[in-house]
């Protein structure tokens, strides 16, 4: 066993932003990125005959796919994907290798635990390294299935490929991408790198890099607001933050929809009334599909330009694609930026969405899509406002949504 013994209380992650050196890769495959950058962990992996054999097999399969698959996208998916048996084999080899190298294991486990991305669940193995590997394999499988195999994503109208994956033209494009990958594949590549690289290439050629856009937020859009948070006297406000979910326009060329504008207007009034010291605007590049406009950025512009809200009082959450992830991603900012988790945030929205959020079916949808409910103590305090307590479960990575994991 590599990780700490399983207990009822998993390690509490550090309340600070994660470091993304390669934002898209790191957000999707965080555990693998840490492994690849850790000299001691890499040295331990290099001693494993099983992992070395698997790495050689993956390189051979990647190069063989270029020779054998032609324009058959399904063939590439089968060539690059991991079977359940292979995922288990890697997990066992990783556990055995790091058990034999406890110093390297302790450091890697500590860093993974500190991320909060891989919480132990009751009855599950406590090996956080294996959980990180399994999560990464599931993420890669999902990307290959959707952008190579044509399976439906969570939001078919907004999350899918930029091309019809069944056409010969797309098959030729995938062949070209796989050829480029094979050309740059090093003979000492790690066991996971061919599949990881192919998954990232599929996202790249489909212009689906949304998860990495604007990161790191702490160095850009949220830098000023993060500095201001250090001066906030939280007891002076009834809520920690006003959370404003975006509503994307369905018309091309429209930057800010009418519903989003109305939500912004409500949030600005509550901010000026002193309900909270900061506004979290939440929404990604969502509607219409492949839009150049970001919901959160457009709402921030309106708050500053039209409603007199200081820019350093606005936190941008530019990735959420659904109402479930509006709340989940707001929770993530609240915790990562050191805001109080034991005080309620206030969702400010329109009549329809505020009613939906407080219905039982919303909690059910969160459980179905995310595997948990990222809020407690939910209460509708006005026709437009819903108060809730954030949860640490919101930090958990989502393998089913590579556009906002």
N, C-alpha and C positions, 0 to 999 in steps of 0.2 A: 504494500500500500504506500503510495507516494504522499498523499495529502494527510492532513490531520485526521484523527479518529472522528467518525460521524457523531454529531451531537445534535440536540434539539435546537441549539443556537449556533447557526453558521457564523463565520467571521464577518464583522461589520466592515464594509469597504471604506476606504479613505474618502472623506468628503472633499474631493478636489477634481478638477477636470483631468480627463485622460490625455495622454500625449499621443498625438497622431502625426507621425513623421511622414507617412504616405497615407493621407486620409481615407481614400476609398478602400485600399487594401487593409489598412489597420482596423477600420470600422467593421468590415465584414469578417476578417480573419485575425482578430486581435491576438488570440493565444498563439497562433502560428507566427505572427510577426514578432512577438516577444521571444519565442523560441529561436527564430532565425537571427535575432540580434544579441543573444546571450552566449558568449564564448564558452562558458562552462557547460551549458546545456547542449550546445552543438558538439562539444568534445565528447560528451556522454553518448549522444546519438550516434556519433561516428564509430563507437565501439560495438554497436549492436549489429550482429550479422543479419538478423531478421530485417531490420530497418534498411540496411544497405542493400539487401536483396530486393526488398520492395521498391526502393528507389530506382534500382537498375531496371526492374520490371516496368515501372511507370514510364521511364524514359523510352524504353523499347516500344511500349504501347503507343506513346505519343508519336514517335517517329513512324511507327508502322501504320498508324491511322492516316497519316498524310499519304502514304503509298497506296493504301488499300481502299480508302473511303470515297475518293472522288468527290462528288457533290452531295453525298448522302449525309445529311446533318445528323440523323439518328445514329449512324455508324460512328461519328465523332463523339457523340454523347456516350455511347457504350465504351469507346476506347479510352476516354478520359475520366469517366465517372468511377466511383468506388462502390463495390457491392457491399452488402451488410457484413458478409463474412470477412472481407478485406478491412473494413472499418474496425471490426472486432480484433482482427489480427494486429493491426497497428496499435490499437489501444493496449493490448496485452504486451506487445513489444515495448511500448513507451513506458508502461508501468514497471516492467522488469528492468529496463535500462536505468531508469531514474532511481529505482530502489537500490540498484548497485552503485549509484553515485549520489549519496544522500546530500552532500554539500550543494551540488548543482540543483538537486530537486528542491531543497528548502528555499533557495532564493527564487526559483521560478514559481513555486507554489505560492510564496508570499506575495509576489507581484500579481499573480492571477487572482488571488483572494482579494487583494487590495482594489482590484478593478470593479468588483461587484457584478461582473458580467456572467458568472457561472456559479450561482448559489446552489448549495447542496439541497436536495429535496428529501423528505422522509423516505427511508427505505432504499435510497440510491447510494451507490459507491461514493466514498468521500474523496476520490482521486480527482482533484480539480484539473490536472493536466489532461487526463483522459476525457473529462467533460468538455474541456476546451477543444480537443481534437474532434470529438464526436459532433460538437456544434459546428465546427468549421466544415466538416465533411457533409453535414446536412445542408449547410448554406450553399456549398459548391453544387451539390446534387440538385437543389432547387433552381439555381441559376442555369445549369445545363438543361434541366427538364423544360424550363420555360423558354429560354432564348436559343436553345438548340433543338429541343424536342417538340416545341409547340404546345406544351401544357398550359392551361390557363393560370395566370397569376391571381393573387388575392383580389386585385381590382382590374379585371380584363380590359376595361375601357381606358384606363389611365396608366397601367403598369407594364403593358406588354411590349413585345419587340417592335422595332421601328419598321420591320419588313414582314412580309408573309414568309414564314419559315419553310413552307412547303414548296416554294418556287425554286426552279433551277438557279435563278440569279442569286438567291440567298445561299444556296448550297455552294455555289462558286465562291461567294464571299467568305463563308466559313472555312472552306478549303484553303483560301488564301491566308486567313488568320491563323489557322493551324500550322501552315507552312512557315509563316513568320515566327511563330512560337518555337517550332522545332529547330529552326535555323539558329535561334539564340539560346537554346537549351544547353546548359553546361553539363559536362560529363560527371561533375560532382554535385549536381543539384540534389536537394533534399527530397525525401519521399513524397512530400505533399506539393512540391512546386509546380510540376506540369499541370495538375488539375487546377490548382489555384490560379495559375497564369492563364489557363484557357477560360476559366470562369470570368476573370477580369476582362479578358479580350472580348468575350461575348457581350459583356455590358458596354464596353467601350465602342464597339462597332454599332451598337444599337442606341448610342447616346444616352445610356442609362447610368450616369455617374452621379445621380442626385445625392446619394448618401454621403459623398465626399465633398460636395460643393460647399463653399464658404467656410470650410474647416481649415485651421482651427478657429472657432468662433472667438475664443478668448484673446486672440491676437488681432481680431478684426472687428466685426459688428458688435461684439459684446465687451470689448476691452474697456470702454469708458464706464459702462453700467456696472461692470464687475468691480471696478475701482470704487465706485460710489457706494456699492453695497456694504463696504467695510465701515462706512460712517453711519449707517442706518440704525436708529433706535427702534427696534421691532415692537417694543411694548407701546409705542405711540400710535400704532395702527391696528385696526381690527383684523386685517388680513395681511398675509405676507406678500401676495402678488395678485394682480388682476390678470387672468388667463383669457386671451381673446383668440378663439379658433377662427381660422380663415375660412372663406367660402369662395372657391375659385370661380371666375366667370367662364361661361361656356362659349363665349364669342371670341374668336381669335382677334388679337390686337387690343383687347381691353385689359388694362393692368389691374384694376381694382373693381370687384363686383359691387353692386348695390347693397347686398346683404352684408358684405364685409365693411363697407362704409358705415352702415348703420351700427354695426357692432363696435367699430372704432369710436363713433360718436358717443355711445353709451360708456365705453371704457374711459374716454377722456373726462367725462363728467365725474365719474367715480374717482378717478385719480385726483382731479382738482378738489373734490370733496374730502380728500384725505383718507380714502378707504384702504389704500395700500401704497407703499413707497415705490413700487415698480410695476410696470406692465410687461407681461410676457405675450408677445404676438407669435402665434403658432400656425404654420402652414408652409407647405413646400411648393415645388414646381409641379403642379397637379393638373389643373383644368385651364383650357382644354389640353388634351394629351400633348406632351412635349412642348408645353408653353415656355417662352423665355422669361416669363414673369414669376416672381416668387411671392406667395401670399404674405408671408411675414414681413418681407422687406417693403412691400407696397403699403401694408398697414402702418409700419413704422414711419414711412414718408408722410402719410396723411396725418398721423398723430403729431408729428413735429411741425409740419408746414401749415396745417389747417386748424389744429386744436391746441397749440402752444404747450405740448408736453415736451419737456427737455429730452434730448436724445440719450443722455446718460441715465434716464429713468426708464429706458425701454430695453428689454432683453429680447433678442431675436431667436426664435426656435424655427429654423427654416427647412425642416425635413418632414414633418407630419403630413400624412396623406389621407388620414381618416380621423373621425372624432375620437376613436379609441386612442390613437397615438398622439392626438393633441394633448390629452391629459397625461398620458405616459411620458411624453417628451418634456412637458412642463415639470413633472416630478423630477426628471433627470436633471434639469437645470437647477431647480430648487435645491436639490441635494448636492450636486457637484459644486455649486457656487456658495455653499455654506449657509444657505438660508434656513430658518427654523423649520424642522419637519413636524414639530408638535403643535404648529399653528395652522389654521386653515387658509387655503388659497380660495379665490373667488373667480369662478368662470363667468364671464360677461358675454352674453350672446343674445340671439333673438328668441322669440317666444317658442318657436317650433323646436329648436335645438335644446333649449333649457328644459323643455318638457321631456324630450327624448332621453336626455342624460339621466333624468331621475326615474325613468321607467326600469322595471326589472329586466327587460330585454337588452338594455344597454350593458348591464353587468354581465349578462349571459354572452353577449357578443364579445366582450373583452375576454372572457374565459375561453371562448372558442378560438378566437384569433390569436391571442397572446399567451394563453395558458395560465393567466392570473388576472385579477382585477386591481388596477393601479390606483385605487382610492378607497378610503373608508369614511364613515361619518357623513355621507352625502346628504345634503339638504337644500331644497329650493327655497331661498330666502326672499325672492321677489319673482315676478314673471320673467325677468331677464337674468337673474343671478342664481348660481348654484355654488354653494360652499362645500369644500371637501378637504380631507387630510391626505397628503401624498403618502406613498409607500415606497420602501426600498425595493420591493419586487420589480418596480419599473426599470431598474437598472439592467435587468436580464436581457441578453441578446435575443433577437428574434430571427431564427433561420428562415422563416417563411416570407420575409420581406427584404430582399436585398437592396431595395431603394431607400429603406429606412429601417435598418436592423435594430 
